[in-house]
Amino acid sequence: MAEIHLLSVGQVVFSKCGRDKGLPFIILQLEGEYAFLVDGRLRRLDNPKKKKLRHLQPVKHIDDNVKNSIDEGRHIEDADFKKALEPFKKE
């Protein structure tokens, strides 16, 4: 089970269940036992996916550009998330 201290804003995770099973996302926000996820395509910044932490498979990769933009409150776009997740997409 994923624990909150193992996850970070800007970290890449894969969904373990649901319609989005196997899809990569980036953590936008952590709140209690939930994470708000964005991928820039299906789940955009204006409508992030709320998912329980136990339903996430973390990857040991944090996109520094996305993380720094979120932490510093700088403007970030859906295209930034798409670009960051490109290496994790399955063809």
PDB file of N, CA, C and O in Angstrom, chain B, residues numbered from 101:
ATOM      1  N   MET B 101       0.845  -1.181   0.000  1.00  0.00           N
ATOM      2  CA  MET B 101       0.000   0.000   0.000  1.00  0.00           C
ATOM      3  C   MET B 101       0.889   1.242   0.000  1.00  0.00           C
ATOM      4  O   MET B 101       1.850   1.325   0.765  1.00  0.00           O
ATOM      5  N   ALA B 102       0.565   2.197  -0.855  1.00  0.00           N
ATOM      6  CA  ALA B 102       1.334   3.437  -0.922  1.00  0.00           C
ATOM      7  C   ALA B 102       1.020   4.299   0.295  1.00  0.00           C
ATOM      8  O   ALA B 102      -0.138   4.440   0.688  1.00  0.00           O
ATOM      9  N   GLU B 103       2.048   4.864   0.876  1.00  0.00           N
ATOM     10  CA  GLU B 103       1.849   5.745   2.020  1.00  0.00           C
ATOM     11  C   GLU B 103       2.207   7.157   1.606  1.00  0.00           C
ATOM     12  O   GLU B 103       3.006   7.356   0.691  1.00  0.00           O
ATOM     13  N   ILE B 104       1.623   8.133   2.270  1.00  0.00           N
ATOM     14  CA  ILE B 104       1.774   9.518   1.855  1.00  0.00           C
ATOM     15  C   ILE B 104       3.222   9.989   1.912  1.00  0.00           C
ATOM     16  O   ILE B 104       3.614  10.836   1.110  1.00  0.00           O
ATOM     17  N   HIS B 105       4.032   9.465   2.838  1.00  0.00           N
ATOM     18  CA  HIS B 105       5.410   9.924   2.918  1.00  0.00           C
ATOM     19  C   HIS B 105       6.259   9.376   1.766  1.00  0.00           C
ATOM     20  O   HIS B 105       7.381   9.840   1.559  1.00  0.00           O
ATOM     21  N   LEU B 106       5.747   8.406   1.022  1.00  0.00           N
ATOM     22  CA  LEU B 106       6.456   7.862  -0.131  1.00  0.00           C
ATOM     23  C   LEU B 106       6.102   8.605  -1.409  1.00  0.00           C
ATOM     24  O   LEU B 106       6.777   8.433  -2.425  1.00  0.00           O
ATOM     25  N   LEU B 107       5.074   9.416  -1.382  1.00  0.00           N
ATOM     26  CA  LEU B 107       4.606  10.124  -2.563  1.00  0.00           C
ATOM     27  C   LEU B 107       4.884  11.616  -2.437  1.00  0.00           C
ATOM     28  O   LEU B 107       4.968  12.161  -1.337  1.00  0.00           O
ATOM     29  N   SER B 108       5.024  12.263  -3.595  1.00  0.00           N
ATOM     30  CA  SER B 108       5.346  13.682  -3.610  1.00  0.00           C
ATOM     31  C   SER B 108       4.635  14.363  -4.774  1.00  0.00           C
ATOM     32  O   SER B 108       4.342  13.728  -5.786  1.00  0.00           O
ATOM     33  N   VAL B 109       4.364  15.638  -4.627  1.00  0.00           N
ATOM     34  CA  VAL B 109       3.811  16.425  -5.721  1.00  0.00           C
ATOM     35  C   VAL B 109       4.813  16.389  -6.875  1.00  0.00           C
ATOM     36  O   VAL B 109       6.015  16.557  -6.667  1.00  0.00           O
ATOM     37  N   GLY B 110       4.314  16.171  -8.080  1.00  0.00           N
ATOM     38  CA  GLY B 110       5.177  16.088  -9.258  1.00  0.00           C
ATOM     39  C   GLY B 110       5.638  14.683  -9.580  1.00  0.00           C
ATOM     40  O   GLY B 110       6.297  14.466 -10.596  1.00  0.00           O
ATOM     41  N   GLN B 111       5.299  13.712  -8.721  1.00  0.00           N
ATOM     42  CA  GLN B 111       5.729  12.329  -8.934  1.00  0.00           C
ATOM     43  C   GLN B 111       4.823  11.631  -9.935  1.00  0.00           C
ATOM     44  O   GLN B 111       3.616  11.869  -9.959  1.00  0.00           O
ATOM     45  N   VAL B 112       5.402  10.776 -10.755  1.00  0.00           N
ATOM     46  CA  VAL B 112       4.652   9.969 -11.709  1.00  0.00           C
ATOM     47  C   VAL B 112       4.123   8.738 -10.989  1.00  0.00           C
ATOM     48  O   VAL B 112       4.847   8.087 -10.235  1.00  0.00           O
ATOM     49  N   VAL B 113       2.856   8.428 -11.227  1.00  0.00           N
ATOM     50  CA  VAL B 113       2.212   7.242 -10.663  1.00  0.00           C
ATOM     51  C   VAL B 113       1.365   6.580 -11.746  1.00  0.00           C
ATOM     52  O   VAL B 113       0.960   7.221 -12.716  1.00  0.00           O
ATOM     53  N   PHE B 114       1.108   5.297 -11.565  1.00  0.00           N
ATOM     54  CA  PHE B 114       0.202   4.572 -12.451  1.00  0.00           C
ATOM     55  C   PHE B 114      -1.031   4.173 -11.649  1.00  0.00           C
ATOM     56  O   PHE B 114      -0.933   3.818 -10.474  1.00  0.00           O
ATOM     57  N   SER B 115      -2.187   4.236 -12.296  1.00  0.00           N
ATOM     58  CA  SER B 115      -3.431   3.813 -11.672  1.00  0.00           C
ATOM     59  C   SER B 115      -3.471   2.290 -11.634  1.00  0.00           C
ATOM     60  O   SER B 115      -3.185   1.635 -12.637  1.00  0.00           O
ATOM     61  N   LYS B 116      -3.831   1.715 -10.461  1.00  0.00           N
ATOM     62  CA  LYS B 116      -3.891   0.268 -10.320  1.00  0.00           C
ATOM     63  C   LYS B 116      -5.287  -0.302 -10.549  1.00  0.00           C
ATOM     64  O   LYS B 116      -5.434  -1.515 -10.698  1.00  0.00           O
ATOM     65  N   CYS B 117      -6.319   0.552 -10.582  1.00  0.00           N
ATOM     66  CA  CYS B 117      -7.668   0.037 -10.790  1.00  0.00           C
ATOM     67  C   CYS B 117      -8.571   1.130 -11.351  1.00  0.00           C
ATOM     68  O   CYS B 117      -8.228   2.313 -11.350  1.00  0.00           O
ATOM     69  N   GLY B 118      -9.721   0.701 -11.824  1.00  0.00           N
ATOM     70  CA  GLY B 118     -10.678   1.632 -12.398  1.00  0.00           C
ATOM     71  C   GLY B 118     -10.560   1.714 -13.909  1.00  0.00           C
ATOM     72  O   GLY B 118      -9.787   0.972 -14.516  1.00  0.00           O
ATOM     73  N   ARG B 119     -11.313   2.600 -14.512  1.00  0.00           N
ATOM     74  CA  ARG B 119     -11.273   2.781 -15.970  1.00  0.00           C
ATOM     75  C   ARG B 119      -9.905   3.199 -16.463  1.00  0.00           C
ATOM     76  O   ARG B 119      -9.510   2.886 -17.586  1.00  0.00           O
ATOM     77  N   ASP B 120      -9.192   3.909 -15.614  1.00  0.00           N
ATOM     78  CA  ASP B 120      -7.886   4.437 -15.991  1.00  0.00           C
ATOM     79  C   ASP B 120      -6.731   3.505 -15.591  1.00  0.00           C
ATOM     80  O   ASP B 120      -5.581   3.940 -15.529  1.00  0.00           O
ATOM     81  N   LYS B 121      -7.030   2.231 -15.322  1.00  0.00           N
ATOM     82  CA  LYS B 121      -6.021   1.259 -14.895  1.00  0.00           C
ATOM     83  C   LYS B 121      -4.866   1.221 -15.899  1.00  0.00           C
ATOM     84  O   LYS B 121      -5.073   1.102 -17.107  1.00  0.00           O
ATOM     85  N   GLY B 122      -3.647   1.323 -15.365  1.00  0.00           N
ATOM     86  CA  GLY B 122      -2.457   1.240 -16.199  1.00  0.00           C
ATOM     87  C   GLY B 122      -2.006   2.544 -16.821  1.00  0.00           C
ATOM     88  O   GLY B 122      -0.966   2.587 -17.479  1.00  0.00           O
ATOM     89  N   LEU B 123      -2.767   3.604 -16.627  1.00  0.00           N
ATOM     90  CA  LEU B 123      -2.415   4.898 -17.216  1.00  0.00           C
ATOM     91  C   LEU B 123      -1.530   5.709 -16.270  1.00  0.00           C
ATOM     92  O   LEU B 123      -1.714   5.668 -15.054  1.00  0.00           O
ATOM     93  N   PRO B 124      -0.572   6.443 -16.831  1.00  0.00           N
ATOM     94  CA  PRO B 124       0.300   7.275 -16.000  1.00  0.00           C
ATOM     95  C   PRO B 124      -0.337   8.631 -15.684  1.00  0.00           C
ATOM     96  O   PRO B 124      -1.064   9.196 -16.501  1.00  0.00           O
ATOM     97  N   PHE B 125      -0.054   9.129 -14.506  1.00  0.00           N
ATOM     98  CA  PHE B 125      -0.515  10.443 -14.063  1.00  0.00           C
ATOM     99  C   PHE B 125       0.609  11.109 -13.285  1.00  0.00           C
ATOM    100  O   PHE B 125       1.589  10.463 -12.914  1.00  0.00           O
ATOM    101  N   ILE B 126       0.459  12.400 -13.042  1.00  0.00           N
ATOM    102  CA  ILE B 126       1.367  13.137 -12.173  1.00  0.00           C
ATOM    103  C   ILE B 126       0.550  13.659 -10.999  1.00  0.00           C
ATOM    104  O   ILE B 126      -0.566  14.145 -11.177  1.00  0.00           O
ATOM    105  N   ILE B 127       1.110  13.556  -9.801  1.00  0.00           N
ATOM    106  CA  ILE B 127       0.417  14.030  -8.607  1.00  0.00           C
ATOM    107  C   ILE B 127       0.449  15.555  -8.584  1.00  0.00           C
ATOM    108  O   ILE B 127       1.514  16.172  -8.599  1.00  0.00           O
ATOM    109  N   LEU B 128      -0.733  16.140  -8.549  1.00  0.00           N
ATOM    110  CA  LEU B 128      -0.885  17.589  -8.479  1.00  0.00           C
ATOM    111  C   LEU B 128      -0.958  18.045  -7.023  1.00  0.00           C
ATOM    112  O   LEU B 128      -0.429  19.094  -6.657  1.00  0.00           O
ATOM    113  N   GLN B 129      -1.634  17.225  -6.194  1.00  0.00           N
ATOM    114  CA  GLN B 129      -1.850  17.603  -4.795  1.00  0.00           C
ATOM    115  C   GLN B 129      -2.096  16.350  -3.974  1.00  0.00           C
ATOM    116  O   GLN B 129      -2.695  15.392  -4.463  1.00  0.00           O
ATOM    117  N   LEU B 130      -1.641  16.350  -2.737  1.00  0.00           N
ATOM    118  CA  LEU B 130      -1.914  15.274  -1.790  1.00  0.00           C
ATOM    119  C   LEU B 130      -2.771  15.822  -0.664  1.00  0.00           C
ATOM    120  O   LEU B 130      -2.501  16.895  -0.124  1.00  0.00           O
ATOM    121  N   GLU B 131      -3.818  15.065  -0.315  1.00  0.00           N
ATOM    122  CA  GLU B 131      -4.740  15.515   0.728  1.00  0.00           C
ATOM    123  C   GLU B 131      -5.254  14.292   1.488  1.00  0.00           C
ATOM    124  O   GLU B 131      -6.134  13.576   1.009  1.00  0.00           O
ATOM    125  N   GLY B 132      -4.694  14.063   2.677  1.00  0.00           N
ATOM    126  CA  GLY B 132      -5.111  12.910   3.469  1.00  0.00           C
ATOM    127  C   GLY B 132      -4.774  11.616   2.761  1.00  0.00           C
ATOM    128  O   GLY B 132      -3.623  11.389   2.386  1.00  0.00           O
ATOM    129  N   GLU B 133      -5.778  10.760   2.576  1.00  0.00           N
ATOM    130  CA  GLU B 133      -5.558   9.487   1.894  1.00  0.00           C
ATOM    131  C   GLU B 133      -5.839   9.567   0.394  1.00  0.00           C
ATOM    132  O   GLU B 133      -5.964   8.539  -0.272  1.00  0.00           O
ATOM    133  N   TYR B 134      -5.936  10.778  -0.134  1.00  0.00           N
ATOM    134  CA  TYR B 134      -6.225  10.991  -1.549  1.00  0.00           C
ATOM    135  C   TYR B 134      -5.122  11.772  -2.252  1.00  0.00           C
ATOM    136  O   TYR B 134      -4.406  12.569  -1.646  1.00  0.00           O
ATOM    137  N   ALA B 135      -5.012  11.516  -3.546  1.00  0.00           N
ATOM    138  CA  ALA B 135      -4.123  12.284  -4.409  1.00  0.00           C
ATOM    139  C   ALA B 135      -4.968  12.835  -5.552  1.00  0.00           C
ATOM    140  O   ALA B 135      -5.892  12.172  -6.023  1.00  0.00           O
ATOM    141  N   PHE B 136      -4.656  14.033  -5.991  1.00  0.00           N
ATOM    142  CA  PHE B 136      -5.310  14.631  -7.139  1.00  0.00           C
ATOM    143  C   PHE B 136      -4.336  14.511  -8.308  1.00  0.00           C
ATOM    144  O   PHE B 136      -3.210  15.005  -8.253  1.00  0.00           O
ATOM    145  N   LEU B 137      -4.796  13.841  -9.369  1.00  0.00           N
ATOM    146  CA  LEU B 137      -3.930  13.456 -10.474  1.00  0.00           C
ATOM    147  C   LEU B 137      -4.279  14.176 -11.761  1.00  0.00           C
ATOM    148  O   LEU B 137      -5.441  14.483 -12.026  1.00  0.00           O
ATOM    149  N   VAL B 138      -3.245  14.443 -12.563  1.00  0.00           N
ATOM    150  CA  VAL B 138      -3.409  15.119 -13.855  1.00  0.00           C
ATOM    151  C   VAL B 138      -2.554  14.389 -14.879  1.00  0.00           C
ATOM    152  O   VAL B 138      -1.458  13.923 -14.566  1.00  0.00           O
ATOM    153  N   ASP B 139      -3.067  14.291 -16.117  1.00  0.00           N
ATOM    154  CA  ASP B 139      -2.248  13.753 -17.201  1.00  0.00           C
ATOM    155  C   ASP B 139      -2.192  14.696 -18.400  1.00  0.00           C
ATOM    156  O   ASP B 139      -1.442  14.453 -19.346  1.00  0.00           O
ATOM    157  N   GLY B 140      -2.974  15.761 -18.365  1.00  0.00           N
ATOM    158  CA  GLY B 140      -2.953  16.734 -19.447  1.00  0.00           C
ATOM    159  C   GLY B 140      -3.855  16.375 -20.606  1.00  0.00           C
ATOM    160  O   GLY B 140      -4.081  17.210 -21.482  1.00  0.00           O
ATOM    161  N   ARG B 141      -4.377  15.164 -20.640  1.00  0.00           N
ATOM    162  CA  ARG B 141      -5.268  14.727 -21.721  1.00  0.00           C
ATOM    163  C   ARG B 141      -6.660  14.440 -21.171  1.00  0.00           C
ATOM    164  O   ARG B 141      -7.572  15.256 -21.305  1.00  0.00           O
ATOM    165  N   LEU B 142      -6.814  13.271 -20.549  1.00  0.00           N
ATOM    166  CA  LEU B 142      -8.110  12.897 -19.984  1.00  0.00           C
ATOM    167  C   LEU B 142      -8.415  13.689 -18.725  1.00  0.00           C
ATOM    168  O   LEU B 142      -9.553  14.098 -18.494  1.00  0.00           O
ATOM    169  N   ARG B 143      -7.388  13.902 -17.914  1.00  0.00           N
ATOM    170  CA  ARG B 143      -7.539  14.649 -16.668  1.00  0.00           C
ATOM    171  C   ARG B 143      -6.667  15.883 -16.736  1.00  0.00           C
ATOM    172  O   ARG B 143      -5.440  15.816 -16.663  1.00  0.00           O
ATOM    173  N   ARG B 144      -7.342  17.015 -16.878  1.00  0.00           N
ATOM    174  CA  ARG B 144      -6.646  18.287 -17.034  1.00  0.00           C
ATOM    175  C   ARG B 144      -6.583  19.024 -15.706  1.00  0.00           C
ATOM    176  O   ARG B 144      -7.185  18.608 -14.716  1.00  0.00           O
ATOM    177  N   LEU B 145      -5.851  20.115 -15.705  1.00  0.00           N
ATOM    178  CA  LEU B 145      -5.678  20.915 -14.488  1.00  0.00           C
ATOM    179  C   LEU B 145      -7.003  21.405 -13.913  1.00  0.00           C
ATOM    180  O   LEU B 145      -7.147  21.507 -12.695  1.00  0.00           O
ATOM    181  N   ASP B 146      -7.967  21.708 -14.773  1.00  0.00           N
ATOM    182  CA  ASP B 146      -9.244  22.234 -14.293  1.00  0.00           C
ATOM    183  C   ASP B 146     -10.170  21.148 -13.745  1.00  0.00           C
ATOM    184  O   ASP B 146     -11.213  21.456 -13.167  1.00  0.00           O
ATOM    185  N   ASN B 147      -9.786  19.856 -13.925  1.00  0.00           N
ATOM    186  CA  ASN B 147     -10.614  18.753 -13.437  1.00  0.00           C
ATOM    187  C   ASN B 147      -9.730  17.551 -13.072  1.00  0.00           C
ATOM    188  O   ASN B 147      -9.801  16.517 -13.737  1.00  0.00           O
ATOM    189  N   PRO B 148      -8.901  17.671 -12.026  1.00  0.00           N
ATOM    190  CA  PRO B 148      -8.017  16.556 -11.672  1.00  0.00           C
ATOM    191  C   PRO B 148      -8.794  15.361 -11.125  1.00  0.00           C
ATOM    192  O   PRO B 148      -9.896  15.506 -10.597  1.00  0.00           O
ATOM    193  N   LYS B 149      -8.198  14.181 -11.263  1.00  0.00           N
ATOM    194  CA  LYS B 149      -8.789  12.938 -10.773  1.00  0.00           C
ATOM    195  C   LYS B 149      -8.444  12.757  -9.298  1.00  0.00           C
ATOM    196  O   LYS B 149      -7.272  12.803  -8.924  1.00  0.00           O
ATOM    197  N   LYS B 150      -9.457  12.551  -8.461  1.00  0.00           N
ATOM    198  CA  LYS B 150      -9.252  12.279  -7.037  1.00  0.00           C
ATOM    199  C   LYS B 150      -9.209  10.764  -6.876  1.00  0.00           C
ATOM    200  O   LYS B 150     -10.169  10.070  -7.209  1.00  0.00           O
ATOM    201  N   LYS B 151      -8.092  10.256  -6.364  1.00  0.00           N
ATOM    202  CA  LYS B 151      -7.919   8.815  -6.251  1.00  0.00           C
ATOM    203  C   LYS B 151      -7.262   8.465  -4.925  1.00  0.00           C
ATOM    204  O   LYS B 151      -6.371   9.175  -4.457  1.00  0.00           O
ATOM    205  N   LYS B 152      -7.706   7.364  -4.320  1.00  0.00           N
ATOM    206  CA  LYS B 152      -7.107   6.910  -3.062  1.00  0.00           C
ATOM    207  C   LYS B 152      -5.664   6.479  -3.308  1.00  0.00           C
ATOM    208  O   LYS B 152      -5.329   5.937  -4.362  1.00  0.00           O
ATOM    209  N   LEU B 153      -4.816   6.734  -2.308  1.00  0.00           N
ATOM    210  CA  LEU B 153      -3.395   6.416  -2.428  1.00  0.00           C
ATOM    211  C   LEU B 153      -3.157   4.923  -2.639  1.00  0.00           C
ATOM    212  O   LEU B 153      -2.218   4.539  -3.337  1.00  0.00           O
ATOM    213  N   ARG B 154      -3.990   4.090  -2.049  1.00  0.00           N
ATOM    214  CA  ARG B 154      -3.793   2.645  -2.191  1.00  0.00           C
ATOM    215  C   ARG B 154      -4.061   2.152  -3.611  1.00  0.00           C
ATOM    216  O   ARG B 154      -3.701   1.025  -3.951  1.00  0.00           O
ATOM    217  N   HIS B 155      -4.685   2.979  -4.438  1.00  0.00           N
ATOM    218  CA  HIS B 155      -4.960   2.616  -5.821  1.00  0.00           C
ATOM    219  C   HIS B 155      -3.903   3.141  -6.784  1.00  0.00           C
ATOM    220  O   HIS B 155      -4.109   3.143  -7.998  1.00  0.00           O
ATOM    221  N   LEU B 156      -2.777   3.584  -6.245  1.00  0.00           N
ATOM    222  CA  LEU B 156      -1.705   4.133  -7.070  1.00  0.00           C
ATOM    223  C   LEU B 156      -0.448   3.286  -6.966  1.00  0.00           C
ATOM    224  O   LEU B 156      -0.110   2.778  -5.896  1.00  0.00           O
ATOM    225  N   GLN B 157       0.235   3.142  -8.091  1.00  0.00           N
ATOM    226  CA  GLN B 157       1.534   2.484  -8.138  1.00  0.00           C
ATOM    227  C   GLN B 157       2.580   3.558  -8.399  1.00  0.00           C
ATOM    228  O   GLN B 157       2.677   4.052  -9.523  1.00  0.00           O
ATOM    229  N   PRO B 158       3.372   3.938  -7.384  1.00  0.00           N
ATOM    230  CA  PRO B 158       4.347   5.015  -7.588  1.00  0.00           C
ATOM    231  C   PRO B 158       5.520   4.579  -8.464  1.00  0.00           C
ATOM    232  O   PRO B 158       5.892   3.406  -8.499  1.00  0.00           O
ATOM    233  N   VAL B 159       6.082   5.539  -9.156  1.00  0.00           N
ATOM    234  CA  VAL B 159       7.281   5.362  -9.963  1.00  0.00           C
ATOM    235  C   VAL B 159       8.352   6.238  -9.333  1.00  0.00           C
ATOM    236  O   VAL B 159       8.051   7.326  -8.840  1.00  0.00           O
ATOM    237  N   LYS B 160       9.590   5.781  -9.343  1.00  0.00           N
ATOM    238  CA  LYS B 160      10.671   6.571  -8.745  1.00  0.00           C
ATOM    239  C   LYS B 160      11.119   7.658  -9.713  1.00  0.00           C
ATOM    240  O   LYS B 160      12.287   7.726 -10.095  1.00  0.00           O
ATOM    241  N   HIS B 161      10.175   8.503 -10.102  1.00  0.00           N
ATOM    242  CA  HIS B 161      10.489   9.622 -11.000  1.00  0.00           C
ATOM    243  C   HIS B 161       9.618  10.813 -10.621  1.00  0.00           C
ATOM    244  O   HIS B 161       8.392  10.718 -10.569  1.00  0.00           O
ATOM    245  N   ILE B 162      10.272  11.921 -10.362  1.00  0.00           N
ATOM    246  CA  ILE B 162       9.576  13.177 -10.105  1.00  0.00           C
ATOM    247  C   ILE B 162      10.034  14.156 -11.160  1.00  0.00           C
ATOM    248  O   ILE B 162      11.233  14.399 -11.300  1.00  0.00           O
ATOM    249  N   ASP B 163       9.096  14.727 -11.912  1.00  0.00           N
ATOM    250  CA  ASP B 163       9.440  15.701 -12.939  1.00  0.00           C
ATOM    251  C   ASP B 163       9.747  17.031 -12.255  1.00  0.00           C
ATOM    252  O   ASP B 163       8.862  17.670 -11.685  1.00  0.00           O
ATOM    253  N   ASP B 164      11.010  17.433 -12.320  1.00  0.00           N
ATOM    254  CA  ASP B 164      11.450  18.649 -11.618  1.00  0.00           C
ATOM    255  C   ASP B 164      10.766  19.900 -12.128  1.00  0.00           C
ATOM    256  O   ASP B 164      10.423  20.779 -11.338  1.00  0.00           O
ATOM    257  N   ASN B 165      10.561  19.997 -13.428  1.00  0.00           N
ATOM    258  CA  ASN B 165       9.922  21.179 -14.005  1.00  0.00           C
ATOM    259  C   ASN B 165       8.502  21.345 -13.473  1.00  0.00           C
ATOM    260  O   ASN B 165       8.112  22.433 -13.049  1.00  0.00           O
ATOM    261  N   VAL B 166       7.741  20.266 -13.498  1.00  0.00           N
ATOM    262  CA  VAL B 166       6.359  20.299 -13.009  1.00  0.00           C
ATOM    263  C   VAL B 166       6.335  20.551 -11.505  1.00  0.00           C
ATOM    264  O   VAL B 166       5.565  21.385 -11.030  1.00  0.00           O
ATOM    265  N   LYS B 167       7.173  19.837 -10.751  1.00  0.00           N
ATOM    266  CA  LYS B 167       7.200  19.988  -9.295  1.00  0.00           C
ATOM    267  C   LYS B 167       7.541  21.420  -8.893  1.00  0.00           C
ATOM    268  O   LYS B 167       6.871  22.000  -8.039  1.00  0.00           O
ATOM    269  N   ASN B 168       8.572  21.991  -9.499  1.00  0.00           N
ATOM    270  CA  ASN B 168       8.974  23.361  -9.160  1.00  0.00           C
ATOM    271  C   ASN B 168       7.891  24.368  -9.519  1.00  0.00           C
ATOM    272  O   ASN B 168       7.655  25.317  -8.771  1.00  0.00           O
ATOM    273  N   SER B 169       7.233  24.172 -10.652  1.00  0.00           N
ATOM    274  CA  SER B 169       6.154  25.080 -11.049  1.00  0.00           C
ATOM    275  C   SER B 169       4.998  25.042 -10.067  1.00  0.00           C
ATOM    276  O   SER B 169       4.442  26.082  -9.714  1.00  0.00           O
ATOM    277  N   ILE B 170       4.634  23.843  -9.623  1.00  0.00           N
ATOM    278  CA  ILE B 170       3.535  23.697  -8.658  1.00  0.00           C
ATOM    279  C   ILE B 170       3.933  24.294  -7.314  1.00  0.00           C
ATOM    280  O   ILE B 170       3.179  25.072  -6.729  1.00  0.00           O
ATOM    281  N   ASP B 171       5.121  23.931  -6.822  1.00  0.00           N
ATOM    282  CA  ASP B 171       5.574  24.401  -5.510  1.00  0.00           C
ATOM    283  C   ASP B 171       5.716  25.920  -5.449  1.00  0.00           C
ATOM    284  O   ASP B 171       5.410  26.529  -4.424  1.00  0.00           O
ATOM    285  N   GLU B 172       6.176  26.532  -6.533  1.00  0.00           N
ATOM    286  CA  GLU B 172       6.415  27.969  -6.553  1.00  0.00           C
ATOM    287  C   GLU B 172       5.201  28.765  -7.016  1.00  0.00           C
ATOM    288  O   GLU B 172       5.234  29.995  -7.039  1.00  0.00           O
ATOM    289  N   GLY B 173       4.126  28.063  -7.386  1.00  0.00           N
ATOM    290  CA  GLY B 173       2.915  28.742  -7.815  1.00  0.00           C
ATOM    291  C   GLY B 173       3.024  29.384  -9.189  1.00  0.00           C
ATOM    292  O   GLY B 173       2.245  30.274  -9.531  1.00  0.00           O
ATOM    293  N   ARG B 174       4.000  28.928  -9.980  1.00  0.00           N
ATOM    294  CA  ARG B 174       4.150  29.454 -11.336  1.00  0.00           C
ATOM    295  C   ARG B 174       3.081  28.869 -12.252  1.00  0.00           C
ATOM    296  O   ARG B 174       2.492  27.824 -11.972  1.00  0.00           O
ATOM    297  N   HIS B 175       2.848  29.581 -13.361  1.00  0.00           N
ATOM    298  CA  HIS B 175       1.870  29.125 -14.344  1.00  0.00           C
ATOM    299  C   HIS B 175       2.326  27.810 -14.967  1.00  0.00           C
ATOM    300  O   HIS B 175       3.479  27.677 -15.378  1.00  0.00           O
ATOM    301  N   ILE B 176       1.431  26.857 -15.033  1.00  0.00           N
ATOM    302  CA  ILE B 176       1.711  25.560 -15.648  1.00  0.00           C
ATOM    303  C   ILE B 176       0.515  25.195 -16.504  1.00  0.00           C
ATOM    304  O   ILE B 176      -0.619  25.547 -16.178  1.00  0.00           O
ATOM    305  N   GLU B 177       0.765  24.489 -17.598  1.00  0.00           N
ATOM    306  CA  GLU B 177      -0.296  24.143 -18.536  1.00  0.00           C
ATOM    307  C   GLU B 177      -0.406  22.631 -18.679  1.00  0.00           C
ATOM    308  O   GLU B 177       0.487  21.885 -18.278  1.00  0.00           O
ATOM    309  N   ASP B 178      -1.517  22.198 -19.259  1.00  0.00           N
ATOM    310  CA  ASP B 178      -1.727  20.769 -19.502  1.00  0.00           C
ATOM    311  C   ASP B 178      -0.626  20.199 -20.393  1.00  0.00           C
ATOM    312  O   ASP B 178      -0.243  19.041 -20.229  1.00  0.00           O
ATOM    313  N   ALA B 179      -0.120  20.979 -21.318  1.00  0.00           N
ATOM    314  CA  ALA B 179       0.940  20.518 -22.221  1.00  0.00           C
ATOM    315  C   ALA B 179       2.204  20.134 -21.449  1.00  0.00           C
ATOM    316  O   ALA B 179       2.938  19.243 -21.877  1.00  0.00           O
ATOM    317  N   ASP B 180       2.465  20.788 -20.329  1.00  0.00           N
ATOM    318  CA  ASP B 180       3.626  20.440 -19.506  1.00  0.00           C
ATOM    319  C   ASP B 180       3.483  19.033 -18.924  1.00  0.00           C
ATOM    320  O   ASP B 180       4.466  18.298 -18.822  1.00  0.00           O
ATOM    321  N   PHE B 181       2.272  18.665 -18.546  1.00  0.00           N
ATOM    322  CA  PHE B 181       2.020  17.326 -18.020  1.00  0.00           C
ATOM    323  C   PHE B 181       2.128  16.284 -19.133  1.00  0.00           C
ATOM    324  O   PHE B 181       2.699  15.213 -18.925  1.00  0.00           O
ATOM    325  N   LYS B 182       1.581  16.593 -20.315  1.00  0.00           N
ATOM    326  CA  LYS B 182       1.683  15.679 -21.452  1.00  0.00           C
ATOM    327  C   LYS B 182       3.142  15.387 -21.775  1.00  0.00           C
ATOM    328  O   LYS B 182       3.529  14.235 -21.974  1.00  0.00           O
ATOM    329  N   LYS B 183       3.940  16.436 -21.824  1.00  0.00           N
ATOM    330  CA  LYS B 183       5.365  16.290 -22.156  1.00  0.00           C
ATOM    331  C   LYS B 183       6.091  15.462 -21.096  1.00  0.00           C
ATOM    332  O   LYS B 183       6.920  14.617 -21.434  1.00  0.00           O
ATOM    333  N   ALA B 184       5.790  15.695 -19.832  1.00  0.00           N
ATOM    334  CA  ALA B 184       6.447  14.970 -18.743  1.00  0.00           C
ATOM    335  C   ALA B 184       6.076  13.484 -18.749  1.00  0.00           C
ATOM    336  O   ALA B 184       6.882  12.648 -18.338  1.00  0.00           O
ATOM    337  N   LEU B 185       4.875  13.148 -19.206  1.00  0.00           N
ATOM    338  CA  LEU B 185       4.424  11.752 -19.195  1.00  0.00           C
ATOM    339  C   LEU B 185       4.731  11.001 -20.481  1.00  0.00           C
ATOM    340  O   LEU B 185       4.487   9.797 -20.561  1.00  0.00           O
ATOM    341  N   GLU B 186       5.257  11.681 -21.480  1.00  0.00           N
ATOM    342  CA  GLU B 186       5.536  11.057 -22.782  1.00  0.00           C
ATOM    343  C   GLU B 186       6.386   9.786 -22.666  1.00  0.00           C
ATOM    344  O   GLU B 186       6.062   8.801 -23.330  1.00  0.00           O
ATOM    345  N   PRO B 187       7.448   9.752 -21.863  1.00  0.00           N
ATOM    346  CA  PRO B 187       8.244   8.516 -21.752  1.00  0.00           C
ATOM    347  C   PRO B 187       7.497   7.342 -21.102  1.00  0.00           C
ATOM    348  O   PRO B 187       7.943   6.200 -21.208  1.00  0.00           O
ATOM    349  N   PHE B 188       6.388   7.603 -20.444  1.00  0.00           N
ATOM    350  CA  PHE B 188       5.649   6.565 -19.731  1.00  0.00           C
ATOM    351  C   PHE B 188       4.438   6.045 -20.499  1.00  0.00           C
ATOM    352  O   PHE B 188       3.776   5.111 -20.046  1.00  0.00           O
ATOM    353  N   LYS B 189       4.145   6.628 -21.637  1.00  0.00           N
ATOM    354  CA  LYS B 189       2.994   6.215 -22.439  1.00  0.00           C
ATOM    355  C   LYS B 189       3.278   4.893 -23.134  1.00  0.00           C
ATOM    356  O   LYS B 189       4.380   4.668 -23.634  1.00  0.00           O
ATOM    357  N   LYS B 190       2.284   4.025 -23.161  1.00  0.00           N
ATOM    358  CA  LYS B 190       2.391   2.750 -23.872  1.00  0.00           C
ATOM    359  C   LYS B 190       1.756   2.922 -25.241  1.00  0.00           C
ATOM    360  O   LYS B 190       0.688   3.521 -25.372  1.00  0.00           O
ATOM    361  N   GLU B 191       2.398   2.411 -26.223  1.00  0.00           N
ATOM    362  CA  GLU B 191       1.867   2.507 -27.603  1.00  0.00           C
ATOM    363  C   GLU B 191       0.951   1.364 -27.905  1.00  0.00           C
ATOM    364  O   GLU B 191       0.414   1.278 -29.010  1.00  0.00           O
TER     365      GLU B 191
END
